[in-house]
Amino acid sequence: MQKQVFKFLAKVNKIILPSYSKQRLDLAKANKLQMAIIGWRWFVTKNALD
């Protein structure tokens, strides 16, 4: 059940949130909002794959 929720969230993230890797964002220059988005996407992807 929980894995299905994270898979759904991963699909929503892909549609709504920007992909900073495609924009070639340097993590050292990212602001706090960008770092929060990166962290959220990582957390959801990690849990969707487990």
Protein Blocks (a to p, Z undefined) as FASTA:
>chain_A
ZZmmmmmmmmmmmmmpccfklnopafklpcfklmmmmmmmmmmmmmmmZZ
